[in-house]
């Protein structure tokens, strides 16, 4: 019995003497996201979507195990911005967020479109000032809503809010609002899920396309962890996977 005990003691001693970066990788990366199809969403009890599939391939390439949690965006952001060794997605890279994260990407363009019903020929938008004439619905608690309000693109009384893009699409068809704000990927996904003609809604104005989507890793995370993720992304970037997934999920 002495020999096995001696070997066990030696193994424990070696593990305790290992440098911190090695030990850090024994821990799971905590990944936080929200329900936001087609980028990240649950289907049949499984987390999927453009960004999800890309991240899973990325972490597999990096050899990093991860635990995924789905929260409201505000909760996911709060956790990822205050906890080390965490990753948040799908995240728009903004100046006010720059110092909070290490940014892995870009993984796509955040192009926000204004949509209307094709039958609404009375709605004419040729320039930004025309927007102020109409009532729009935007997803509640989203960065897009905050940005629109800050830019004063619509009178605040003309901005309605809804919990999801699906809710906004329904309100548009019920004619409770004139316009909705969404990405093309998000709008296409919802139109495929809802019982409306696929060509009944059209994008009429690009409201913003200056920002991009990233995977955001907490700034205070283990540098070796961040390095592994970054190197894996560079390999994935040249593999053709990003282009393939963009076609699969019809995202920009």
C-alpha positions as a Markdown table, in Angstrom:
| # | Residue | x | y | z |
|---|---|---|---|---|
| 1 | Unk | 0.0 | 0.0 | 0.0 |
| 2 | Unk | 2.9 | 2.3 | 0.6 |
| 3 | Unk | 3.9 | 2.6 | -3.1 |
| 4 | Unk | 0.5 | 3.7 | -4.4 |
| 5 | Unk | 0.2 | 6.2 | -1.6 |
| 6 | Unk | 3.7 | 7.5 | -2.3 |
| 7 | Unk | 2.9 | 7.9 | -6.0 |
| 8 | Unk | -0.4 | 9.7 | -5.2 |
| 9 | Unk | 1.5 | 12.1 | -2.9 |
| 10 | Unk | 4.1 | 12.8 | -5.6 |
| 11 | Unk | 1.3 | 13.5 | -8.2 |
| 12 | Unk | -0.5 | 15.9 | -5.9 |
| 13 | Unk | 2.8 | 17.7 | -5.2 |
| 14 | Unk | 3.5 | 18.1 | -9.0 |
| 15 | Unk | 0.0 | 19.5 | -9.5 |
| 16 | Unk | 0.4 | 22.0 | -6.7 |
| 17 | Unk | 3.7 | 23.2 | -8.2 |
| 18 | Unk | 2.3 | 23.7 | -11.7 |
| 19 | Unk | 2.3 | 27.4 | -12.9 |
| 20 | Unk | -1.0 | 29.3 | -12.6 |
| 21 | Unk | -1.8 | 29.4 | -16.3 |
| 22 | Unk | -1.9 | 25.6 | -16.5 |
| 23 | Unk | -4.3 | 25.5 | -13.6 |
| 24 | Unk | -6.4 | 28.1 | -15.1 |
| 25 | Unk | -7.2 | 26.0 | -18.1 |
| 26 | Unk | -8.5 | 23.3 | -15.9 |
| 27 | Unk | -11.4 | 25.6 | -15.2 |
| 28 | Unk | -14.2 | 26.0 | -17.6 |
| 29 | Unk | -14.6 | 29.3 | -19.5 |
| 30 | Unk | -18.0 | 30.8 | -18.5 |
| 31 | Unk | -19.9 | 31.9 | -21.6 |
| 32 | Unk | -22.9 | 34.3 | -21.3 |
| 33 | Unk | -25.4 | 35.1 | -24.1 |
| 34 | Unk | -29.0 | 36.1 | -24.7 |
| 35 | Unk | -31.8 | 34.8 | -26.8 |
| 36 | Unk | -31.3 | 36.7 | -30.1 |
| 37 | Unk | -31.9 | 34.6 | -33.2 |
| 38 | Unk | -30.4 | 33.9 | -35.7 |
| 39 | Unk | -27.1 | 34.7 | -33.8 |
| 40 | Unk | -27.7 | 32.9 | -30.5 |
| 41 | Unk | -30.9 | 31.1 | -29.5 |
| 42 | Unk | -32.2 | 27.9 | -28.1 |
| 43 | Unk | -34.0 | 25.3 | -30.3 |
| 44 | Unk | -35.2 | 22.0 | -29.1 |
| 45 | Unk | -33.4 | 22.5 | -25.9 |
| 46 | Unk | -30.1 | 23.1 | -27.6 |
| 47 | Unk | -28.2 | 26.4 | -28.0 |
| 48 | Unk | -27.6 | 27.2 | -31.6 |
| 49 | Unk | -27.3 | 30.1 | -34.1 |
| 50 | Unk | -24.6 | 31.7 | -36.3 |
| 51 | Unk | -22.5 | 33.1 | -33.4 |
| 52 | Unk | -23.0 | 30.0 | -31.3 |
| 53 | Unk | -21.8 | 27.6 | -33.9 |
| 54 | Unk | -18.8 | 29.8 | -34.7 |
| 55 | Unk | -17.9 | 30.1 | -31.0 |
| 56 | Unk | -18.2 | 26.3 | -30.5 |
| 57 | Unk | -15.8 | 25.7 | -33.4 |
| 58 | Unk | -13.5 | 28.3 | -32.1 |
| 59 | Unk | -13.3 | 26.9 | -28.6 |
| 60 | Unk | -12.9 | 23.4 | -29.9 |
| 61 | Unk | -9.9 | 24.6 | -32.0 |
| 62 | Unk | -8.5 | 26.3 | -28.9 |
| 63 | Unk | -9.0 | 23.2 | -26.7 |
| 64 | Unk | -11.1 | 25.2 | -24.2 |
| 65 | Unk | -14.1 | 23.7 | -22.3 |
| 66 | Unk | -17.0 | 26.1 | -21.7 |
| 67 | Unk | -20.2 | 26.3 | -19.8 |
| 68 | Unk | -22.9 | 28.3 | -21.5 |
| 69 | Unk | -25.7 | 30.3 | -19.8 |
| 70 | Unk | -28.5 | 32.2 | -21.4 |
| 71 | Unk | -29.8 | 35.4 | -19.6 |
| 72 | Unk | -31.4 | 38.7 | -20.4 |
| 73 | Unk | -28.9 | 40.9 | -22.2 |
| 74 | Unk | -28.5 | 43.3 | -19.2 |
| 75 | Unk | -27.8 | 40.3 | -16.8 |
| 76 | Unk | -25.4 | 38.6 | -19.3 |
| 77 | Unk | -23.5 | 41.9 | -19.8 |
| 78 | Unk | -23.3 | 42.6 | -16.1 |
| 79 | Unk | -21.8 | 39.1 | -15.3 |
| 80 | Unk | -19.3 | 39.1 | -18.2 |
| 81 | Unk | -18.1 | 42.6 | -17.4 |
| 82 | Unk | -17.4 | 41.9 | -13.7 |
| 83 | Unk | -16.2 | 38.2 | -13.7 |
| 84 | Unk | -12.8 | 37.0 | -15.0 |
| 85 | Unk | -12.5 | 34.1 | -17.5 |
| 86 | Unk | -15.9 | 34.9 | -19.0 |
| 87 | Unk | -17.0 | 35.5 | -22.6 |
| 88 | Unk | -20.0 | 37.4 | -23.8 |
| 89 | Unk | -21.6 | 37.2 | -27.3 |
| 90 | Unk | -23.0 | 38.4 | -29.7 |
| 91 | Unk | -21.4 | 41.8 | -28.6 |
| 92 | Unk | -21.3 | 45.0 | -30.5 |
| 93 | Unk | -17.9 | 46.7 | -30.1 |
| 94 | Unk | -18.6 | 50.3 | -28.9 |
| 95 | Unk | -16.3 | 53.0 | -27.6 |
| 96 | Unk | -17.9 | 52.9 | -24.1 |
| 97 | Unk | -17.3 | 49.2 | -23.9 |
| 98 | Unk | -13.7 | 49.2 | -25.2 |
| 99 | Unk | -11.9 | 49.0 | -21.9 |
| 100 | Unk | -14.1 | 46.3 | -20.4 |
| 101 | Unk | -13.2 | 43.4 | -22.8 |
| 102 | Unk | -10.6 | 41.8 | -25.0 |
| 103 | Unk | -12.2 | 41.7 | -28.4 |
| 104 | Unk | -12.1 | 38.6 | -30.6 |
| 105 | Unk | -13.3 | 39.2 | -34.1 |
| 106 | Unk | -15.0 | 40.8 | -35.9 |
| 107 | Unk | -17.5 | 38.1 | -36.6 |
| 108 | Unk | -20.0 | 40.3 | -38.5 |
| 109 | Unk | -21.3 | 43.8 | -39.3 |
| 110 | Unk | -24.0 | 45.2 | -37.1 |
| 111 | Unk | -26.2 | 46.6 | -39.8 |
| 112 | Unk | -29.5 | 48.0 | -38.5 |
| 113 | Unk | -32.3 | 48.4 | -41.0 |
| 114 | Unk | -35.7 | 50.1 | -40.8 |
| 115 | Unk | -38.4 | 47.8 | -42.1 |
| 116 | Unk | -42.0 | 48.5 | -43.2 |
| 117 | Unk | -44.8 | 46.5 | -44.7 |
| 118 | Unk | -44.5 | 46.5 | -48.5 |
| 119 | Unk | -48.1 | 47.4 | -48.9 |
| 120 | Unk | -47.6 | 50.7 | -46.9 |
| 121 | Unk | -47.0 | 52.9 | -49.9 |
| 122 | Unk | -47.9 | 55.9 | -47.8 |
| 123 | Unk | -44.6 | 55.5 | -45.9 |
| 124 | Unk | -41.8 | 57.2 | -47.8 |
| 125 | Unk | -38.3 | 57.5 | -46.3 |
| 126 | Unk | -35.7 | 59.1 | -48.5 |
| 127 | Unk | -33.6 | 60.7 | -45.8 |
| 128 | Unk | -33.0 | 60.6 | -42.1 |
| 129 | Unk | -35.4 | 63.4 | -41.3 |
| 130 | Unk | -38.3 | 61.5 | -42.8 |
| 131 | Unk | -38.0 | 59.0 | -40.0 |
| 132 | Unk | -39.5 | 61.5 | -37.5 |
| 133 | Unk | -42.9 | 61.3 | -39.2 |
| 134 | Unk | -43.4 | 57.6 | -38.2 |
| 135 | Unk | -43.9 | 55.4 | -35.2 |
| 136 | Unk | -41.2 | 52.7 | -34.7 |
| 137 | Unk | -40.9 | 49.7 | -32.4 |
| 138 | Unk | -37.5 | 48.6 | -31.1 |
| 139 | Unk | -36.5 | 45.7 | -28.8 |
| 140 | Unk | -36.6 | 46.8 | -25.2 |
| 141 | Unk | -33.4 | 47.2 | -23.2 |
| 142 | Unk | -31.3 | 46.8 | -26.3 |
| 143 | Unk | -28.2 | 48.9 | -27.2 |
| 144 | Unk | -30.0 | 49.7 | -30.5 |
| 145 | Unk | -32.8 | 51.4 | -28.6 |
| 146 | Unk | -30.4 | 53.3 | -26.4 |
| 147 | Unk | -28.5 | 54.5 | -29.6 |
| 148 | Unk | -31.6 | 55.6 | -31.4 |
| 149 | Unk | -32.8 | 57.6 | -28.3 |
| 150 | Unk | -29.4 | 59.2 | -27.9 |
| 151 | Unk | -29.2 | 60.1 | -31.5 |
| 152 | Unk | -32.7 | 61.6 | -31.4 |
| 153 | Unk | -33.6 | 59.9 | -34.6 |
| 154 | Unk | -37.3 | 59.7 | -33.6 |
| 155 | Unk | -39.4 | 61.7 | -31.1 |
| 156 | Unk | -39.4 | 59.7 | -27.9 |
| 157 | Unk | -43.2 | 59.5 | -28.1 |
| 158 | Unk | -42.9 | 57.8 | -31.5 |
| 159 | Unk | -40.7 | 55.0 | -30.1 |
| 160 | Unk | -42.5 | 51.9 | -29.0 |
| 161 | Unk | -40.8 | 49.0 | -27.2 |
| 162 | Unk | -41.2 | 45.2 | -27.4 |
| 163 | Unk | -39.4 | 42.3 | -25.7 |
| 164 | Unk | -38.3 | 40.6 | -28.9 |
| 165 | Unk | -37.9 | 41.0 | -32.7 |
| 166 | Unk | -40.8 | 38.6 | -33.1 |
| 167 | Unk | -43.1 | 40.8 | -31.1 |
| 168 | Unk | -42.0 | 43.8 | -33.2 |
| 169 | Unk | -42.8 | 41.9 | -36.4 |
| 170 | Unk | -46.3 | 41.1 | -35.1 |
| 171 | Unk | -46.9 | 44.7 | -34.2 |
| 172 | Unk | -45.9 | 45.8 | -37.6 |
| 173 | Unk | -48.4 | 43.4 | -39.3 |
| 174 | Unk | -51.1 | 44.4 | -36.8 |
| 175 | Unk | -50.4 | 48.0 | -37.9 |
| 176 | Unk | -49.7 | 49.1 | -34.3 |
| 177 | Unk | -46.5 | 50.8 | -35.6 |
| 178 | Unk | -45.3 | 52.0 | -39.0 |
| 179 | Unk | -41.7 | 50.7 | -38.7 |
| 180 | Unk | -39.5 | 48.3 | -36.8 |
| 181 | Unk | -35.8 | 48.2 | -36.3 |
| 182 | Unk | -33.8 | 44.9 | -36.9 |
| 183 | Unk | -30.9 | 43.3 | -38.6 |
| 184 | Unk | -31.7 | 41.5 | -41.8 |
| 185 | Unk | -30.7 | 38.2 | -40.3 |
| 186 | Unk | -33.1 | 38.8 | -37.4 |
| 187 | Unk | -36.0 | 39.9 | -39.6 |
| 188 | Unk | -35.5 | 37.0 | -42.0 |
| 189 | Unk | -35.5 | 34.5 | -39.1 |
| 190 | Unk | -38.7 | 35.8 | -37.7 |
| 191 | Unk | -40.5 | 35.9 | -41.0 |
| 192 | Unk | -39.6 | 32.2 | -41.5 |
| 193 | Unk | -41.1 | 31.4 | -38.1 |
| 194 | Unk | -44.3 | 33.5 | -38.3 |
| 195 | Unk | -47.4 | 32.8 | -40.6 |
| 196 | Unk | -46.9 | 35.8 | -42.8 |
| 197 | Unk | -46.0 | 36.1 | -46.6 |
| 198 | Unk | -42.1 | 36.1 | -46.7 |
| 199 | Unk | -42.0 | 39.1 | -49.0 |
| 200 | Unk | -44.6 | 41.2 | -47.2 |
| 201 | Unk | -42.0 | 43.2 | -45.2 |
| 202 | Unk | -39.1 | 45.2 | -46.7 |
| 203 | Unk | -36.1 | 47.1 | -45.6 |
| 204 | Unk | -36.4 | 50.7 | -46.5 |
| 205 | Unk | -33.5 | 52.5 | -44.8 |
| 206 | Unk | -30.1 | 51.6 | -43.3 |
| 207 | Unk | -30.1 | 53.3 | -40.0 |
| 208 | Unk | -26.5 | 52.4 | -38.9 |
| 209 | Unk | -23.7 | 50.1 | -40.1 |
| 210 | Unk | -20.6 | 51.6 | -38.5 |
| 211 | Unk | -20.2 | 49.0 | -35.7 |
| 212 | Unk | -19.3 | 45.3 | -35.8 |
| 213 | Unk | -20.0 | 42.1 | -33.8 |
| 214 | Unk | -17.4 | 40.4 | -31.6 |
| 215 | Unk | -16.8 | 37.8 | -29.0 |
| 216 | Unk | -16.0 | 39.8 | -25.8 |
| 217 | Unk | -13.7 | 38.3 | -23.2 |
| 218 | Unk | -13.5 | 40.0 | -19.7 |
| 219 | Unk | -10.5 | 42.3 | -19.7 |
| 220 | Unk | -9.1 | 40.7 | -16.5 |
| 221 | Unk | -9.2 | 37.2 | -17.8 |
| 222 | Unk | -6.1 | 35.0 | -17.8 |
| 223 | Unk | -3.9 | 36.3 | -20.7 |
| 224 | Unk | -3.0 | 32.8 | -21.8 |
| 225 | Unk | -6.7 | 32.0 | -22.1 |
| 226 | Unk | -7.3 | 35.1 | -24.2 |
| 227 | Unk | -4.2 | 34.2 | -26.4 |
| 228 | Unk | -5.5 | 30.7 | -27.1 |
| 229 | Unk | -8.9 | 32.1 | -28.1 |
| 230 | Unk | -7.4 | 34.7 | -30.3 |
| 231 | Unk | -5.0 | 32.3 | -32.1 |
| 232 | Unk | -7.9 | 29.9 | -32.6 |
| 233 | Unk | -10.0 | 32.6 | -34.2 |
| 234 | Unk | -7.2 | 33.4 | -36.7 |
| 235 | Unk | -7.2 | 29.8 | -37.8 |
| 236 | Unk | -11.0 | 29.7 | -38.0 |
| 237 | Unk | -11.0 | 32.9 | -40.0 |
| 238 | Unk | -9.2 | 31.4 | -42.9 |
| 239 | Unk | -11.1 | 28.1 | -42.9 |
| 240 | Unk | -14.2 | 29.3 | -44.7 |
| 241 | Unk | -16.4 | 28.5 | -41.8 |
| 242 | Unk | -17.5 | 32.1 | -41.2 |
| 243 | Unk | -18.7 | 32.4 | -44.8 |
| 244 | Unk | -20.5 | 29.1 | -44.6 |
| 245 | Unk | -22.3 | 29.9 | -41.4 |
| 246 | Unk | -23.3 | 33.4 | -42.7 |
| 247 | Unk | -25.0 | 31.7 | -45.7 |
| 248 | Unk | -26.7 | 29.1 | -43.4 |
| 249 | Unk | -28.2 | 31.7 | -41.1 |
| 250 | Unk | -28.5 | 34.5 | -43.7 |
| 251 | Unk | -26.6 | 37.1 | -41.7 |
| 252 | Unk | -24.4 | 39.9 | -42.9 |
